[in-house]
Amino acid sequence: MKVLWQQIIGFLVVLTTALAISAFRISEYVTQGVYDEVKEQLLYYGNNIIQYNFTRSDLIKLSALVADSGIDIQVYLKDGRIIYPTYNNRVAARLTEEDLATLAKGQSLDLRQTRRFGENNEIQLYVAVFLPYRSDQSDFPPGFVGLSAPLEQLNQRVSAAQKEIYVSFFATGALGLVMSILYAYYQTRKIKTLQRATRQITSGNYDVHLSVDSKDEFGELARDFEVMAQSLLRSQEEIKRQEKLRRQFMMDAAHEMRTPLTTMSGVVEGLQHDLIPEGHRARSLELIGRETQRLIRLVNENLDYEKIRSNQLILKKQTISGATVLQQIKQQMEEKAKEKGNVIQVECAEDFRVYADYDRLVQVLINLVTNAIQFSQDGRIWLIGRMHDTYAEIAVADEGIGIDTEHIESIWERFYKADVSRKNTKFGESGIGLAVVKSLVEAHGGTVEVASQLGQGTTFTLRFPHEDK
């Protein structure tokens, strides 16, 4: 069953139940009100009769006055025999011995149904009250006065009131039905909006926007659904981007490996066929060794990267002298820097300390300095160390070509190169170094930031937390 009909039926059940209970209670209340009104009227006339020492002539006059209201006045002896307006006991009220005893005690009988024979000998139903009187309150013998009204007349009043109640009941029910249909349709429209959005996502369209402004649970669900759709859209875009990077990685990895393998293959072939002069053989072997090391480094960097990503890398962190490490990096890279006219400078205090894995810290700094040398010409490269309250900071800054702002977030991806033309040069060997740098620093619980301007240089800032005491 559709939600629309479920809601309509639910509303109708609740509405019908509520209206039925209300109508029943109101009908009871109105009926009781009519009976109470008649009771008060009869008691009012009866008390006035007894209070003013009534006579037969008084009763005749009063009976004429109340005849239009259908009220009958009767006078009875203590034993229940009627003495006014007739002595015919067929028209007398039928009272029990218990009722007569109550009246003999001077107590009134409350409103009750009685029956007596009418003029045509048919049994008629009445509601009546009975009030006792003393001999000094009337010229009649001691007994009691009965005042009655036809039950049929009373029922007609009750029926008229109930009719009005039922008409109101059905009118309210019809209005409630219309309102419930409109409300259910309004609510199901929100569900259909979500249903259409779900179908769009199923078909592969994640760019879904829902125009739902309500503040209820449907509105919250719609907003959550839209957030989910946007998240799926971002995930889909990220999957496409990662797939593109995977393809690019495979091509770049093949390219990076093909270059040294081609060089080595050519040299080996030359050596096998004695195509290389004897004086150049040592240089050829050196070239093979250099290209072999290049391949080993490429493979090791990829293995390191995968180990870091899969949390398989074990770090042996210790507090080491940062000043000593920076000086060692300077000495190790100084010759390579001079080849391009660069000068390496170290700026840090002697007591500069870093809590890190020594080998991995050296690996990170070698990568960054190598990068700075590759993209700088006749400039300066700074290795700067600073101590802070909660971390040690190392900055590697250069005066090189810089990085375009739109490429900064992408430099951490494997084999990414902002300058594509450098892929085939000795300055663009693997492109995986910065990905390893970021992963290693984050494995230490640290952070790495980069600031760069085209033509003015680049600064990499590393932060390593101090050892927990």
DRENTI-891531 format. One record per residue (C-alpha): chain; residue in one letter; x, y negated, z negated; residue number from 1. Coordinates in Angstrom, 1 decimal, always signed. Example, Ala and Ser with C-alpha at 12.3 -4.5 7.8 and 13.67 -1.06 7.14 Angstrom:
REM residues 2
  kette  rest      xx      yy      zz   nr
      A     a   +12.3    +4.5    -7.8    1
      A     s   +13.7    +1.1    -7.1    2
This chain:
REM residues 469
  kette  rest      xx      yy      zz   nr
      A     m    +0.0    +0.0    +0.0    1
      A     k    +1.3    -3.4    +0.9    2
      A     v    +2.3    -5.9    -1.8    3
      A     l    -0.4    -8.3    -0.6    4
      A     w    -3.2    -5.8    -1.3    5
      A     q    -1.5    -4.7    -4.5    6
      A     q    -1.5    -8.2    -5.8    7
      A     i    -5.1    -8.9    -4.7    8
      A     i    -6.4    -5.7    -6.3    9
      A     g    -4.4    -6.4    -9.4   10
      A     f    -5.8   -10.0    -9.6   11
      A     l    -9.3    -8.7    -9.0   12
      A     v    -9.0    -6.0   -11.8   13
      A     v    -7.8    -8.6   -14.3   14
      A     l   -10.2   -11.3   -13.2   15
      A     t   -13.2    -8.9   -13.2   16
      A     t   -12.3    -7.5   -16.6   17
      A     a   -11.8   -10.9   -18.1   18
      A     l   -15.1   -12.3   -16.6   19
      A     a   -17.1    -9.2   -17.6   20
      A     i   -15.9    -9.4   -21.2   21
      A     s   -16.5   -13.1   -21.2   22
      A     a   -20.0   -12.8   -19.7   23
      A     f   -20.9   -10.0   -22.2   24
      A     r   -19.7   -12.1   -25.2   25
      A     i   -21.4   -15.2   -23.9   26
      A     s   -24.6   -13.3   -23.3   27
      A     e   -24.5   -11.9   -26.8   28
      A     y   -23.8   -15.4   -28.2   29
      A     v   -26.7   -17.0   -26.2   30
      A     t   -29.1   -14.2   -27.2   31
      A     q   -28.2   -14.5   -30.8   32
      A     g   -28.6   -18.3   -30.5   33
      A     v   -32.1   -17.9   -29.1   34
      A     y   -33.1   -15.5   -31.9   35
      A     d   -31.6   -17.8   -34.5   36
      A     e   -33.5   -20.8   -33.0   37
      A     v   -36.8   -18.9   -33.2   38
      A     k   -36.0   -17.7   -36.7   39
      A     e   -35.3   -21.3   -37.9   40
      A     q   -38.5   -22.5   -36.3   41
      A     l   -40.6   -19.8   -37.9   42
      A     l   -39.0   -20.3   -41.3   43
      A     y   -39.5   -24.1   -41.0   44
      A     y   -43.2   -23.8   -40.4   45
      A     g   -43.6   -21.1   -43.1   46
      A     n   -41.8   -23.1   -45.8   47
      A     n   -43.9   -26.1   -45.0   48
      A     i   -47.1   -24.1   -45.3   49
      A     i   -46.3   -22.7   -48.7   50
      A     q   -44.8   -26.0   -50.0   51
      A     y   -48.0   -28.0   -49.5   52
      A     n   -50.6   -25.7   -51.2   53
      A     f   -52.2   -24.6   -47.9   54
      A     t   -55.8   -23.9   -47.4   55
      A     r   -57.7   -22.1   -44.7   56
      A     s   -58.5   -25.3   -43.0   57
      A     d   -54.8   -26.3   -43.1   58
      A     l   -53.9   -23.0   -41.4   59
      A     i   -56.6   -23.5   -38.7   60
      A     k   -55.2   -27.0   -37.9   61
      A     l   -51.6   -25.8   -37.9   62
      A     s   -52.4   -22.8   -35.7   63
      A     a   -53.9   -25.1   -33.1   64
      A     l   -50.7   -27.2   -33.2   65
      A     v   -48.3   -24.3   -32.7   66
      A     a   -50.5   -22.3   -30.3   67
      A     d   -48.6   -23.8   -27.3   68
      A     s   -45.3   -22.3   -28.7   69
      A     g   -46.9   -18.9   -28.9   70
      A     i   -46.6   -18.8   -32.7   71
      A     d   -49.2   -16.9   -34.7   72
      A     i   -49.9   -17.5   -38.4   73
      A     q   -51.2   -14.7   -40.6   74
      A     v   -52.0   -14.3   -44.3   75
      A     y   -51.7   -11.0   -46.1   76
      A     l   -52.6    -9.6   -49.5   77
      A     k   -49.8    -8.1   -51.5   78
      A     d   -50.8    -4.6   -50.3   79
      A     g   -50.4    -5.6   -46.7   80
      A     r   -54.0    -6.1   -45.7   81
      A     i   -54.6    -9.1   -43.4   82
      A     i   -57.0   -11.8   -44.6   83
      A     y   -56.3   -14.5   -42.1   84
      A     p   -57.2   -15.3   -39.3   85
      A     t   -59.1   -12.0   -39.3   86
      A     y   -59.8    -9.1   -41.6   87
      A     n   -59.1    -6.5   -38.8   88
      A     n   -56.0    -4.6   -39.9   89
      A     r   -55.5    -3.4   -36.3   90
      A     v   -53.9    -6.8   -35.6   91
      A     a   -51.9    -6.8   -38.8   92
      A     a   -48.1    -6.3   -38.8   93
      A     r   -46.9    -2.8   -39.7   94
      A     l   -44.7    -3.2   -42.8   95
      A     t   -43.2    -0.4   -44.8   96
      A     e   -43.6    +0.1   -48.5   97
      A     e   -40.0    -1.1   -49.0   98
      A     d   -40.9    -4.3   -47.2   99
      A     l   -44.0    -4.9   -49.3  100
      A     a   -41.9    -4.2   -52.5  101
      A     t   -39.4    -6.9   -51.4  102
      A     l   -42.1    -9.4   -50.8  103
      A     a   -43.7    -8.6   -54.2  104
      A     k   -40.4    -9.5   -55.8  105
      A     g   -40.7   -13.0   -54.3  106
      A     q   -38.1   -12.4   -51.6  107
      A     s   -38.7   -13.3   -47.9  108
      A     l   -38.3   -10.9   -45.0  109
      A     d   -35.8   -12.1   -42.4  110
      A     l   -36.6   -12.1   -38.6  111
      A     r   -37.6    -8.6   -37.4  112
      A     q   -39.5    -6.9   -34.7  113
      A     t   -43.1    -5.9   -35.5  114
      A     r   -45.9    -4.4   -33.4  115
      A     r   -49.6    -4.7   -33.6  116
      A     f   -52.6    -4.2   -31.4  117
      A     g   -53.8    -7.0   -29.2  118
      A     e   -57.3    -8.0   -28.2  119
      A     n   -57.4    -5.3   -25.5  120
      A     n   -56.1    -2.6   -27.9  121
      A     e   -52.6    -2.6   -26.3  122
      A     i   -49.6    -2.6   -28.5  123
      A     q   -47.7    -5.9   -28.5  124
      A     l   -44.2    -6.6   -29.8  125
      A     y   -43.4    -9.6   -31.9  126
      A     v   -40.6   -11.1   -33.9  127
      A     a   -41.8   -12.3   -37.3  128
      A     v   -40.7   -13.7   -40.7  129
      A     f   -42.7   -13.1   -43.9  130
      A     l   -42.7   -15.4   -46.9  131
      A     p   -44.4   -14.6   -50.3  132
      A     y   -46.5   -17.2   -52.1  133
      A     r   -48.0   -17.5   -55.6  134
      A     s   -51.7   -18.0   -56.5  135
      A     d   -51.0   -21.7   -57.4  136
      A     q   -49.6   -22.4   -53.9  137
      A     s   -52.8   -21.6   -52.0  138
      A     d   -56.5   -21.1   -52.3  139
      A     f   -55.9   -17.6   -50.9  140
      A     p   -55.3   -14.6   -53.3  141
      A     p   -51.6   -14.0   -54.0  142
      A     g   -49.8   -12.3   -51.1  143
      A     f   -47.5   -13.5   -48.2  144
      A     v   -47.6   -15.5   -45.0  145
      A     g   -46.4   -14.0   -41.7  146
      A     l   -45.3   -16.2   -38.7  147
      A     s   -44.6   -14.4   -35.5  148
      A     a   -43.8   -15.1   -31.8  149
      A     p   -44.3   -12.7   -28.9  150
      A     l   -41.1   -10.8   -28.1  151
      A     e   -41.8   -11.1   -24.4  152
      A     q   -41.7   -14.8   -24.5  153
      A     l   -38.4   -14.6   -26.4  154
      A     n   -37.0   -12.1   -23.9  155
      A     q   -37.9   -14.5   -21.0  156
      A     r   -35.8   -17.2   -22.6  157
      A     v   -32.9   -14.8   -23.1  158
      A     s   -33.2   -13.5   -19.5  159
      A     a   -33.2   -17.0   -18.1  160
      A     a   -30.0   -17.8   -20.0  161
      A     q   -28.4   -14.5   -19.0  162
      A     k   -29.3   -15.2   -15.3  163
      A     e   -27.4   -18.5   -15.5  164
      A     i   -24.5   -16.7   -17.1  165
      A     y   -24.4   -14.0   -14.3  166
      A     v   -24.7   -16.7   -11.6  167
      A     s   -21.7   -18.5   -13.1  168
      A     f   -19.9   -15.1   -13.4  169
      A     f   -20.3   -14.3    -9.7  170
      A     a   -19.5   -17.9    -8.6  171
      A     t   -16.3   -17.8   -10.7  172
      A     g   -15.4   -14.3    -9.5  173
      A     a   -15.8   -15.5    -5.8  174
      A     l   -13.6   -18.5    -6.5  175
      A     g   -11.1   -16.4    -8.3  176
      A     l   -11.1   -13.9    -5.4  177
      A     v   -10.3   -16.7    -2.9  178
      A     m    -7.6   -18.1    -5.2  179
      A     s    -6.1   -14.7    -5.7  180
      A     i    -5.9   -14.0    -2.0  181
      A     l    -4.3   -17.4    -1.4  182
      A     y    -1.8   -16.9    -4.2  183
      A     a    -1.0   -13.3    -3.1  184
      A     y    -0.4   -14.6    +0.4  185
      A     y    +1.8   -17.3    -0.9  186
      A     q    +3.9   -14.9    -2.9  187
      A     t    +4.1   -12.3    -0.1  188
      A     r    +5.4   -15.0    +2.3  189
      A     k    +8.5   -15.2    +0.1  190
      A     i    +8.9   -11.5    +0.3  191
      A     k    +8.5   -11.5    +4.1  192
      A     t   +11.2   -14.2    +4.2  193
      A     l   +13.6   -11.9    +2.4  194
      A     q   +12.5    -9.0    +4.6  195
      A     r   +13.3   -10.9    +7.8  196
      A     a   +16.7   -11.9    +6.3  197
      A     t   +17.4    -8.3    +5.4  198
      A     r   +16.7    -7.3    +9.0  199
      A     q   +19.1   -10.0   +10.3  200
      A     i   +21.8    -8.6    +8.1  201
      A     t   +21.0    -5.0    +9.2  202
      A     s   +21.4    -6.2   +12.8  203
      A     g   +24.9    -7.6   +11.9  204
      A     n   +23.9   -11.3   +11.6  205
      A     y   +25.3   -12.4    +8.2  206
      A     d   +24.9   -16.1    +8.8  207
      A     v   +21.5   -16.2    +7.0  208
      A     h   +19.9   -19.3    +5.4  209
      A     l   +16.7   -19.1    +3.4  210
      A     s   +14.6   -22.2    +2.9  211
      A     v   +13.1   -21.3    -0.5  212
      A     d   +12.8   -24.2    -3.0  213
      A     s   +10.8   -22.5    -5.7  214
      A     k   +12.2   -22.3    -9.2  215
      A     d   +10.6   -18.9   -10.1  216
      A     e   +12.2   -15.4    -9.9  217
      A     f   +11.5   -15.2    -6.1  218
      A     g   +13.5   -18.4    -5.7  219
      A     e   +16.4   -17.1    -7.8  220
      A     l   +16.3   -13.9    -5.8  221
      A     a   +16.4   -15.7    -2.5  222
      A     r   +19.3   -17.9    -3.6  223
      A     d   +21.2   -14.8    -4.9  224
      A     f   +20.4   -13.1    -1.6  225
      A     e   +21.8   -16.1    +0.4  226
      A     v   +24.9   -16.0    -1.8  227
      A     m   +25.2   -12.3    -1.0  228
      A     a   +24.8   -12.9    +2.7  229
      A     q   +27.4   -15.6    +2.7  230
      A     s   +29.7   -13.2    +0.8  231
      A     l   +29.1   -10.6    +3.4  232
      A     l   +29.8   -13.1    +6.1  233
      A     r   +33.1   -14.0    +4.5  234
      A     s   +33.9   -10.4    +4.1  235
      A     q   +33.1    -9.7    +7.7  236
      A     e   +35.3   -12.6    +8.8  237
      A     e   +38.1   -11.3    +6.5  238
      A     i   +37.8    -7.8    +8.0  239
      A     k   +38.1    -9.3   +11.5  240
      A     r   +41.1   -11.4   +10.4  241
      A     q   +42.8    -8.4    +8.7  242
      A     e   +42.2    -6.2   +11.8  243
      A     k   +43.7    -9.0   +13.9  244
      A     l   +46.7    -9.1   +11.5  245
      A     r   +47.0    -5.3   +11.6  246
      A     r   +47.2    -5.3   +15.3  247
      A     q   +49.7    -8.2   +15.2  248
      A     f   +51.7    -6.3   +12.5  249
      A     m   +51.9    -3.2   +14.7  250
      A     m   +53.1    -5.3   +17.6  251
      A     d   +55.5    -7.3   +15.6  252
      A     a   +56.9    -4.2   +13.8  253
      A     a   +57.4    -2.5   +17.1  254
      A     h   +59.1    -5.6   +18.5  255
      A     e   +61.3    -6.0   +15.4  256
      A     m   +62.5    -2.4   +15.6  257
      A     r   +62.8    -2.3   +19.4  258
      A     t   +65.3    -5.1   +19.5  259
      A     p   +68.0    -3.5   +17.3  260
      A     l   +67.2    +0.0   +18.7  261
      A     t   +67.7    -1.3   +22.3  262
      A     t   +71.0    -2.9   +21.3  263
      A     m   +72.2    +0.2   +19.6  264
      A     s   +71.0    +2.4   +22.5  265
      A     g   +72.9    +0.3   +25.0  266
      A     v   +76.1    +0.3   +22.9  267
      A     v   +76.0    +4.1   +22.3  268
      A     e   +75.4    +4.7   +26.0  269
      A     g   +78.3    +2.5   +26.8  270
      A     l   +80.5    +4.4   +24.4  271
      A     q   +79.4    +7.8   +25.7  272
      A     h   +80.3    +6.9   +29.3  273
      A     d   +83.5    +5.0   +28.5  274
      A     l   +81.9    +1.8   +29.9  275
      A     i   +83.2    -0.3   +26.9  276
      A     p   +86.9    -1.2   +27.0  277
      A     e   +89.1    +0.3   +24.2  278
      A     g   +89.7    -3.2   +22.8  279
      A     h   +85.9    -3.8   +22.4  280
      A     r   +85.0    -0.5   +20.8  281
      A     a   +85.6    -1.7   +17.2  282
      A     r   +83.3    -4.7   +17.9  283
      A     s   +80.7    -2.4   +19.4  284
      A     l   +80.7    -0.1   +16.3  285
      A     e   +80.4    -3.2   +14.1  286
      A     l   +77.4    -4.3   +16.2  287
      A     i   +75.8    -0.9   +15.7  288
      A     g   +76.4    -1.1   +12.0  289
      A     r   +74.9    -4.5   +11.8  290
      A     e   +71.8    -3.5   +13.7  291
      A     t   +71.5    -0.4   +11.6  292
      A     q   +71.5    -2.5    +8.4  293
      A     r   +68.9    -4.8   +10.0  294
      A     l   +66.6    -1.8   +10.6  295
      A     i   +67.2    -0.5    +7.0  296
      A     r   +66.4    -3.9    +5.6  297
      A     l   +63.2    -4.1    +7.7  298
      A     v   +62.1    -0.7    +6.5  299
      A     n   +63.0    -1.4    +2.9  300
      A     e   +61.1    -4.7    +2.9  301
      A     n   +58.0    -2.9    +4.2  302
      A     l   +58.3    -0.2    +1.6  303
      A     d   +58.8    -2.7    -1.2  304
      A     y   +55.7    -4.6    +0.0  305
      A     e   +53.6    -1.5    +0.0  306
      A     k   +54.9    -0.4    -3.4  307
      A     i   +54.0    -3.8    -4.8  308
      A     r   +50.5    -3.7    -3.3  309
      A     s   +49.9    -0.2    -4.7  310
      A     n   +51.3    -1.0    -8.2  311
      A     q   +54.1    +1.5    -7.7  312
      A     l   +56.9    -0.9    -8.2  313
      A     i   +58.6    -0.7   -11.7  314
      A     l   +60.2    -3.9   -12.9  315
      A     k   +63.0    -3.9   -15.4  316
      A     k   +62.5    -7.4   -16.8  317
      A     q   +65.1    -9.0   -19.1  318
      A     t   +66.2   -12.5   -20.1  319
      A     i   +69.0   -13.4   -17.7  320
      A     s   +71.1   -16.5   -17.1  321
      A     g   +69.4   -18.4   -14.4  322
      A     a   +72.4   -20.7   -13.9  323
      A     t   +74.6   -17.7   -13.2  324
      A     v   +72.1   -16.2   -10.7  325
      A     l   +71.8   -19.5    -8.8  326
      A     q   +75.6   -19.9    -8.6  327
      A     q   +75.8   -16.3    -7.3  328
      A     i   +73.2   -17.0    -4.6  329
      A     k   +75.1   -20.1    -3.6  330
      A     q   +78.4   -18.2    -3.3  331
      A     q   +76.8   -15.3    -1.4  332
      A     m   +74.9   -17.5    +1.1  333
      A     e   +77.5   -20.4    +1.5  334
      A     e   +79.3   -19.0    +4.5  335
      A     k   +76.0   -18.3    +6.3  336
      A     a   +74.8   -21.9    +5.5  337
      A     k   +78.0   -23.4    +6.9  338
      A     e   +77.4   -21.7   +10.3  339
      A     k   +74.5   -24.2   +10.7  340
      A     g   +76.2   -27.1    +9.0  341
      A     n   +74.1   -26.7    +5.8  342
      A     v   +75.3   -27.3    +2.2  343
      A     i   +73.9   -25.5    -0.8  344
      A     q   +73.7   -27.4    -4.1  345
      A     v   +72.7   -26.0    -7.5  346
      A     e   +71.0   -28.2   -10.1  347
      A     c   +70.3   -26.6   -13.5  348
      A     a   +71.4   -26.6   -17.1  349
      A     e   +73.9   -24.0   -18.4  350
      A     d   +71.3   -22.6   -20.9  351
      A     f   +68.7   -22.1   -18.1  352
      A     r   +67.1   -18.6   -18.7  353
      A     v   +64.7   -16.5   -16.7  354
      A     y   +62.7   -13.5   -17.9  355
      A     a   +62.7   -11.3   -14.8  356
      A     d   +64.0    -8.2   -13.0  357
      A     y   +67.5    -9.2   -12.0  358
      A     d   +67.6    -7.3    -8.7  359
      A     r   +64.2    -8.5    -7.6  360
      A     l   +64.9   -12.1    -8.6  361
      A     v   +68.0   -12.0    -6.4  362
      A     q   +66.0   -10.4    -3.6  363
      A     v   +63.4   -13.2    -3.8  364
      A     l   +66.0   -16.0    -3.9  365
      A     i   +68.0   -14.4    -1.0  366
      A     n   +64.8   -14.4    +1.1  367
      A     l   +64.0   -18.0    +0.4  368
      A     v   +67.6   -19.3    +0.9  369
      A     t   +67.8   -17.3    +4.2  370
      A     n   +64.6   -18.8    +5.3  371
      A     a   +65.9   -22.3    +4.4  372
      A     i   +69.1   -21.7    +6.3  373
      A     q   +67.2   -20.4    +9.4  374
      A     f   +65.1   -23.5    +9.7  375
      A     s   +67.6   -26.2    +8.7  376
      A     q   +70.4   -27.8   +10.7  377
      A     d   +73.1   -30.0    +9.2  378
      A     g   +71.1   -30.4    +6.0  379
      A     r   +71.1   -29.8    +2.3  380
      A     i   +69.6   -26.9    +0.4  381
      A     w   +68.9   -27.2    -3.3  382
      A     l   +68.6   -24.5    -5.9  383
      A     i   +67.0   -26.1    -8.9  384
      A     g   +66.3   -24.5   -12.3  385
      A     r   +64.1   -26.1   -15.0  386
      A     m   +62.9   -24.8   -18.4  387
      A     h   +59.4   -25.4   -19.6  388
      A     d   +57.5   -24.4   -22.8  389
      A     t   +55.9   -21.3   -21.4  390
      A     y   +57.8   -20.6   -18.2  391
      A     a   +61.0   -21.0   -16.2  392
      A     e   +60.8   -22.8   -12.9  393
      A     i   +63.1   -22.3    -9.9  394
      A     a   +62.7   -24.5    -6.8  395
      A     v   +64.3   -23.8    -3.4  396
      A     a   +64.2   -27.0    -1.2  397
      A     d   +65.5   -27.8    +2.2  398
      A     e   +65.6   -30.6    +4.8  399
      A     g   +64.5   -28.3    +7.7  400
      A     i   +61.8   -28.5   +10.2  401
      A     g   +58.9   -28.0    +7.7  402
      A     i   +55.6   -26.2    +8.0  403
      A     d   +52.4   -27.5    +9.4  404
      A     t   +49.7   -27.8    +6.7  405
      A     e   +47.3   -25.6    +8.6  406
      A     h   +49.9   -22.7    +8.5  407
      A     i   +50.9   -22.9    +4.8  408
      A     e   +48.3   -20.3    +3.6  409
      A     s   +49.3   -17.9    +6.5  410
      A     i   +53.0   -17.8    +5.8  411
      A     w   +52.5   -15.2    +3.1  412
      A     e   +51.3   -12.6    +5.6  413
      A     r   +53.6    -9.9    +7.0  414
      A     f   +55.3   -10.8   +10.3  415
      A     y   +53.6   -14.2   +10.4  416
      A     k   +55.5   -17.0   +12.1  417
      A     a   +54.3   -20.5   +12.5  418
      A     d   +56.9   -21.0   +15.2  419
      A     v   +56.1   -18.1   +17.6  420
      A     s   +59.1   -19.0   +19.8  421
      A     r   +61.5   -17.9   +17.1  422
      A     k   +60.3   -14.3   +17.1  423
      A     n   +62.8   -13.4   +19.7  424
      A     t   +65.8   -15.3   +18.1  425
      A     k   +68.2   -14.4   +15.3  426
      A     f   +66.3   -17.0   +13.1  427
      A     g   +63.0   -15.0   +13.2  428
      A     e   +64.0   -11.5   +12.4  429
      A     s   +61.3    -9.8   +10.4  430
      A     g   +58.8   -12.3    +9.1  431
      A     i   +58.0   -10.1    +6.2  432
      A     g   +60.3   -11.8    +3.7  433
      A     l   +57.8   -14.4    +2.4  434
      A     a   +55.1   -11.7    +1.9  435
      A     v   +57.6    -9.8    -0.3  436
      A     v   +58.5   -13.0    -2.2  437
      A     k   +54.9   -13.8    -3.1  438
      A     s   +54.2   -10.2    -4.1  439
      A     l   +57.3    -9.9    -6.3  440
      A     v   +56.7   -13.2    -8.1  441
      A     e   +53.1   -12.2    -8.8  442
      A     a   +54.3    -8.8   -10.0  443
      A     h   +56.3   -10.7   -12.6  444
      A     g   +53.0   -12.4   -13.7  445
      A     g   +54.3   -15.6   -12.1  446
      A     t   +53.2   -18.0    -9.3  447
      A     v   +54.7   -19.4    -6.2  448
      A     e   +53.8   -22.6    -4.5  449
      A     v   +54.9   -24.3    -1.3  450
      A     a   +55.0   -28.0    -0.4  451
      A     s   +56.0   -29.0    +3.1  452
      A     q   +55.9   -31.8    +5.7  453
      A     l   +56.8   -31.4    +9.3  454
      A     g   +60.3   -32.7   +10.1  455
      A     q   +61.0   -33.4    +6.4  456
      A     g   +61.6   -30.0    +4.8  457
      A     t   +60.0   -27.4    +2.6  458
      A     t   +60.1   -26.7    -1.1  459
      A     f   +59.2   -23.3    -2.7  460
      A     t   +58.5   -23.5    -6.4  461
      A     l   +58.6   -20.3    -8.5  462
      A     r   +57.4   -20.0   -12.0  463
      A     f   +58.2   -17.0   -14.3  464
      A     p   +56.5   -16.7   -17.7  465
      A     h   +58.8   -16.4   -20.8  466
      A     e   +58.9   -13.1   -22.6  467
      A     d   +56.1   -12.6   -25.1  468
      A     k   +57.5   -12.8   -28.7  469
